[in-house]
Amino acid sequence: MFEGTLRLFPIWLAAALLMVPVSLAAAQDADGLGDLKLPGISNYAPPKSDAPLAAGSSGAITLSAQLTDKGADITRGIVWRVFKPDPTGDGKLPMVASAHGGSAVFQLEPGSYLVHASYGRAGATKRITVGKDAKRESLVLDAGGLKLDAVLSGGLRIPPKKLRFSIYEGQAEANHDRALIIPDVEPNSVVRLNAGVYHVVSTYGSVNAVIRSD
């Protein structure tokens, strides 16, 4: 209980806990990344051409992603990006292909690539090698869904328009500040995040309650 009036129910986020099944089926807005930093990829250039490769000069690779090890394949909502591993003169990694949805098949020239899969705010990067023979690769996102809500003392529901959450990094920096991950989260919405501990700030009118998910 906080300020004597507000009770919050944070939900611990872990790879073994997926809050609601609907998170697997919810579509992503646009490309799902925004200003999200790609792990292991600091900067990249857009693909120069969408022209298909000549038949026989490329290998087919099928990419799939799972929330947890040995979990089911995610069927929609993934943003795939494939990069060449060597930066260009301006320091950017050339992006050679992208796709939206679930599992994806790419025709790529033989060689080494970096593949990034994003699912909401969760993501993973993997180095792959493509040959002329078809092959499959999978990425484990190690992620789950975080769903937040709050009630007043006595169990009275708070009007959703008056309640918001902000999600921060769980680890504070040297100056005791925390990096903001997602602001202005509506109650009962599902936020996809990598497994870990997060710091949640709720705002209800003039009452602020701060909770760390642990």
KEMARBA-628985 format. One line per field, with one value per residue (C-alpha): x, z, y; residue in one letter; residue number from 1. Coordinates in steps of 0.2 Angstrom, whole numbers, plus 5000, padded with zeros to 4 digits. Layout:
N
X = X, ...
Z = Z, ...
Y = Y, ...
residuo = a, ...
num = NUM, ...
//
This chain:
214
X = 5000, 5006, 5001, 4988, 4977, 4985, 4989, 4999, 5001, 5017, 5021, 5038, 5045, 5055, 5058, 5048, 5032, 5022, 5008, 4994, 4993, 4986, 5004, 5009, 4995, 4995, 5002, 5016, 5014, 5024, 5041, 5040, 5057, 5056, 5072, 5075, 5094, 5098, 5110, 5127, 5122, 5125, 5121, 5115, 5111, 5095, 5096, 5101, 5090, 5075, 5080, 5080, 5096, 5099, 5094, 5108, 5118, 5110, 5105, 5088, 5088, 5073, 5073, 5062, 5061, 5055, 5051, 5060, 5072, 5061, 5046, 5034, 5039, 5032, 5019, 5017, 5023, 5042, 5053, 5068, 5083, 5098, 5115, 5132, 5144, 5157, 5153, 5155, 5165, 5153, 5153, 5136, 5132, 5123, 5106, 5103, 5085, 5070, 5054, 5038, 5028, 5033, 5045, 5054, 5063, 5078, 5087, 5105, 5122, 5134, 5143, 5142, 5127, 5121, 5102, 5092, 5074, 5063, 5047, 5040, 5054, 5062, 5075, 5090, 5105, 5114, 5128, 5123, 5132, 5123, 5129, 5121, 5111, 5095, 5096, 5086, 5092, 5082, 5084, 5078, 5072, 5072, 5057, 5040, 5025, 5023, 5005, 5002, 4987, 4982, 4967, 4962, 4961, 4946, 4947, 4940, 4945, 4955, 4948, 4961, 4962, 4969, 4982, 4998, 5015, 5033, 5045, 5063, 5079, 5080, 5099, 5102, 5116, 5130, 5120, 5106, 5095, 5087, 5086, 5068, 5063, 5044, 5034, 5015, 5010, 4991, 4985, 4981, 4991, 5005, 5023, 5035, 5052, 5068, 5068, 5075, 5071, 5062, 5058, 5040, 5033, 5014, 5005, 4987, 4982, 4993, 4998, 5015, 5019, 5036, 5038, 5052, 5048, 5058
Z = 5000, 4996, 5003, 5012, 4997, 4982, 4980, 4965, 4959, 4949, 4940, 4939, 4922, 4918, 4903, 4912, 4914, 4900, 4907, 4894, 4878, 4868, 4868, 4855, 4843, 4845, 4830, 4831, 4827, 4811, 4812, 4831, 4834, 4835, 4843, 4851, 4851, 4843, 4854, 4846, 4832, 4835, 4818, 4801, 4784, 4774, 4760, 4744, 4733, 4734, 4718, 4720, 4719, 4703, 4704, 4710, 4717, 4734, 4748, 4757, 4776, 4787, 4803, 4818, 4835, 4852, 4868, 4879, 4876, 4868, 4867, 4852, 4837, 4838, 4823, 4821, 4827, 4824, 4815, 4806, 4800, 4792, 4791, 4784, 4798, 4792, 4793, 4778, 4778, 4788, 4802, 4798, 4796, 4779, 4781, 4766, 4770, 4782, 4785, 4797, 4804, 4811, 4804, 4788, 4773, 4766, 4750, 4754, 4745, 4754, 4768, 4786, 4793, 4809, 4811, 4823, 4829, 4839, 4847, 4855, 4866, 4867, 4855, 4851, 4839, 4831, 4819, 4805, 4790, 4774, 4761, 4745, 4754, 4763, 4782, 4797, 4812, 4827, 4840, 4858, 4864, 4883, 4885, 4892, 4894, 4908, 4912, 4926, 4935, 4951, 4963, 4977, 4995, 4997, 4979, 4970, 4952, 4946, 4930, 4917, 4910, 4927, 4929, 4920, 4922, 4917, 4916, 4920, 4920, 4936, 4939, 4944, 4937, 4947, 4950, 4956, 4940, 4930, 4912, 4906, 4894, 4891, 4897, 4899, 4899, 4900, 4913, 4907, 4891, 4888, 4886, 4879, 4887, 4889, 4905, 4920, 4934, 4931, 4941, 4939, 4943, 4944, 4943, 4949, 4950, 4963, 4971, 4965, 4970, 4966, 4965, 4960, 4952, 4960
Y = 5000, 5017, 5034, 5025, 5024, 5015, 4996, 4990, 4973, 4972, 4956, 4949, 4946, 4931, 4920, 4906, 4917, 4923, 4934, 4931, 4920, 4935, 4942, 4929, 4935, 4954, 4963, 4975, 4994, 4999, 4990, 4988, 4996, 5015, 5021, 5004, 5000, 4983, 4972, 4971, 4983, 5001, 5008, 5002, 5007, 5003, 4990, 4997, 4987, 4975, 4966, 4947, 4937, 4927, 4909, 4897, 4911, 4911, 4899, 4899, 4901, 4899, 4910, 4907, 4914, 4907, 4917, 4903, 4888, 4874, 4885, 4886, 4897, 4914, 4915, 4934, 4951, 4948, 4961, 4952, 4962, 4954, 4963, 4961, 4960, 4972, 4991, 5002, 5018, 5028, 5014, 5007, 4989, 4987, 4979, 4967, 4961, 4963, 4954, 4956, 4942, 4925, 4913, 4920, 4913, 4923, 4921, 4927, 4926, 4913, 4921, 4927, 4938, 4946, 4943, 4953, 4948, 4960, 4957, 4972, 4978, 4961, 4956, 4945, 4945, 4930, 4927, 4915, 4907, 4905, 4892, 4886, 4873, 4877, 4878, 4884, 4895, 4899, 4914, 4912, 4929, 4925, 4936, 4937, 4949, 4962, 4967, 4980, 4986, 4994, 4996, 5007, 5001, 4991, 4984, 4999, 4999, 5015, 5023, 5018, 5036, 5041, 5028, 5026, 5017, 5020, 5006, 5009, 4998, 4989, 4993, 5011, 5021, 5029, 5045, 5034, 5038, 5024, 5023, 5025, 5011, 5014, 5029, 5031, 5013, 5011, 4998, 4980, 4983, 4969, 4975, 4963, 4964, 4953, 4943, 4953, 4965, 4981, 4997, 5002, 5020, 5022, 5038, 5041, 5059, 5067, 5050, 5042, 5025, 5017, 4999, 4988, 4971, 4958
residuo = m, f, e, g, t, l, r, l, f, p, i, w, l, a, a, a, l, l, m, v, p, v, s, l, a, a, a, q, d, a, d, g, l, g, d, l, k, l, p, g, i, s, n, y, a, p, p, k, s, d, a, p, l, a, a, g, s, s, g, a, i, t, l, s, a, q, l, t, d, k, g, a, d, i, t, r, g, i, v, w, r, v, f, k, p, d, p, t, g, d, g, k, l, p, m, v, a, s, a, h, g, g, s, a, v, f, q, l, e, p, g, s, y, l, v, h, a, s, y, g, r, a, g, a, t, k, r, i, t, v, g, k, d, a, k, r, e, s, l, v, l, d, a, g, g, l, k, l, d, a, v, l, s, g, g, l, r, i, p, p, k, k, l, r, f, s, i, y, e, g, q, a, e, a, n, h, d, r, a, l, i, i, p, d, v, e, p, n, s, v, v, r, l, n, a, g, v, y, h, v, v, s, t, y, g, s, v, n, a, v, i, r, s, d
num = 1, 2, 3, 4, 5, 6, 7, 8, 9, 10, 11, 12, 13, 14, 15, 16, 17, 18, 19, 20, 21, 22, 23, 24, 25, 26, 27, 28, 29, 30, 31, 32, 33, 34, 35, 36, 37, 38, 39, 40, 41, 42, 43, 44, 45, 46, 47, 48, 49, 50, 51, 52, 53, 54, 55, 56, 57, 58, 59, 60, 61, 62, 63, 64, 65, 66, 67, 68, 69, 70, 71, 72, 73, 74, 75, 76, 77, 78, 79, 80, 81, 82, 83, 84, 85, 86, 87, 88, 89, 90, 91, 92, 93, 94, 95, 96, 97, 98, 99, 100, 101, 102, 103, 104, 105, 106, 107, 108, 109, 110, 111, 112, 113, 114, 115, 116, 117, 118, 119, 120, 121, 122, 123, 124, 125, 126, 127, 128, 129, 130, 131, 132, 133, 134, 135, 136, 137, 138, 139, 140, 141, 142, 143, 144, 145, 146, 147, 148, 149, 150, 151, 152, 153, 154, 155, 156, 157, 158, 159, 160, 161, 162, 163, 164, 165, 166, 167, 168, 169, 170, 171, 172, 173, 174, 175, 176, 177, 178, 179, 180, 181, 182, 183, 184, 185, 186, 187, 188, 189, 190, 191, 192, 193, 194, 195, 196, 197, 198, 199, 200, 201, 202, 203, 204, 205, 206, 207, 208, 209, 210, 211, 212, 213, 214
//
